[in-house]
């Protein structure tokens, strides 16, 4: 899509990924380079502990349940405790402190879907790949990066993994802008003060043209 758009138009391209999307952004940069993009934005960078062990676990679970059966064991190991720090009785309270919004999402048919063992195999392989130190150091054209997280993001080590990723990429030669939002949870674009996040994204995009 990016290649087709770039070849047919002078419209500036920005690549934005949240959570799993932030992992996909890194995969795209590593595989295809950054020459098509005026800037890259990552929010809610997840950190998955013990990926090697979990890959063995998902292989065992797939043998028992089948590749296309919902993963229960690995799902619980990866995401089973992400809502524990929060007092709200809502399965997606870890996503946003805007509980009215969280309750709305909780009722949607595609929320809390149990993904297959096949999905978790791919997800964990991707996590292992992009969590390698300096995994993007060899990208020839390094686009400017905007990396953002919240201090209450339980999927991203309370924002510390995003900070670690930003520092690592800066040392690899990237121009990195980093923001850590106090009290925000995993999905900063769904938080109460999301207009602040949108403003920073807009300003980042505008800076690439100045």
N, C-alpha and C positions, 0 to 999 in steps of 0.2 A: 504494500500500500504506500509506504513512504517513498519508495523508489518511483512508483508511478506518479505520485503527486508531485515530487520534485522535478520529474522530467516534463510534466505538463504545465507547470505553474511556477511563478516566482514567489509564491506565498511562503513566508517563513514557516518552518516546521519546528514544533516543540514536542518532545516525547515526555509524557507524564504517566507515572505508574504508582499505584498505591498498594502496599502490602505484597501479595503475590505479584501484583503488577510491577512493584519496585524490583522484585527479583527478575521478572521478565525484561525490564528495561536494561538491567545489567547484562543479561544473556544476549540481548540484541546488540548492545554496544560491543561486547566481547566477540561476537560472531561476525557482525557486519560493519563495525566501526561507527564513528560518530560524524562522518562527513555530511550527512543529510540534515543534521539537526542544528538549529540555532541555539538550542539549550535543552537541558534534560532536567526533569523535576521528579523527585522521589519523596513519597510520604509514607509513614508507617512501616519503615523497613523492618521486617520480622527477623528474629534470630531463633533458629531451631537448634537446641542442644542435642549432642550425641547423635548426629546424623548417621554415622556408620552403624551404630547399634540399632537405630530405628529402621534402617534399611534391611537389616537381618530380621527384625521383628515383623516388618510388613511382608517379607517373603514367606515367613512361617504362617502368618495370618492368611495370606492369599492361598497357600497350599491347603489350608483347612476350609476356608469359606469360599474360595474362588476369586479370581481377579476382579470380577465385576460385582461382587458382593460388597455391601457397605463395610468399611473398616470401623471396627469398634475399639479394639485394643490400642492401635496406634493413634487413633483419633483422641482417645482419652489421655494418652501419654503426652501428646503435643498440645492439645487445647483444653483438656479436662479441668484445669485449674485457673484459666485466665480471668474468670469473673470473681474469684475468691476475695480479692481486696475490696470489693465494692459491696455496699450494704443493700443496694436496690435489688428487689426480687424480679430480675429480668434476665433472660438468658443472653442478651446482647448488651448488658450494662458495661462490658469491657470495651465496647466500640465507641460509645459517646456518653458524656455526663448529661446530655440533653435527653432526659428520660422520656419525655413525650415523643421525641423522635425515635428513641430506641424501642419503645413499645409499639410504635407504628411498624418499624422494620420487623419486629418479632412476629407480627401477624402475617407477614407476606409469605406466599407459598414457597418461595425460593430461599427463605432464611432457615437456618438450622437443618439444611439438607445434609444427610450423611453421605459423604463422598466415598467412592469405591477404593478398594485396595490398589487397583490399577492407577487411580489418581495419585494416591499417596506415594507410590513408587516414583512417579515422575516428579512430584512435588519435592520429595526428599532428595532426589538426585540433583534437582535444580538448586535447592538450598545448599547442599554440600559444595556444589560448583561455585556459586557466587559468594559463599562465605570463606573461600580460600583467600589467604592474604595476598594482596596485590593482584587479584584476578583480572583487573582491568588495566594493568600497567602497560601492556603491549599495544593498546589501542592507538593507532597512528594519529588520527585527528581527535583531540580531546575537547568535546564541547563543554561550555560552562554548565555547572551543576548547581541545582538548588535542592538541598536535602533538609527535610523538616520532620519533626516528631514531637510527641508530648511526654511530659515527665511521668504520666500515669499510663503509658502504653505497656501493658503487661506482655504483649507479644514481642516487643522490641527491647526488653531489658530496661524498661522505664526510660526510654529515649537514649540510653547509653550506647546501644549498638549503632544507632544512626550517627551519633557523635564519633564513635570509633571509625565508622565507614567514611565519614566526611574527612577526618584526619588522615586516614590511609590514602584516600584518593587525592587529597591535596599534596601529599608527599610523592605521589606518582605523577605529578605535573598538571593536575586538573585545577581550574579556577573554581573554587567551591564556596557557595554561600550556605551557611547553616543556621537554622533556627530551631530552638527547643522551647516549646510552649508550656508554661507552668500549669499543671493540673489537667492538661488535655489528655484524653485517652487515645485509643488506637487510631480512630478515624478523625483526624483533625479537621477535615473538610465537612464533617457532620457535627462538629462541636458547637457549643453555644456561641463562642466568639469566632465562628468560621469566617466572618467577613474580614477579620484581621489576616487570616491565612490567605484568602482570596486576594486581598490587597497586596500582600507580599509577592504572590505569584504574578500578579499583573505588573508590579514594579520590576520584578526580575525579567519578565519578557520585554518590557519597554527598554530596559538598560541594554539589551542586546542590539538595539537599533541606534543607540546614541553614539 
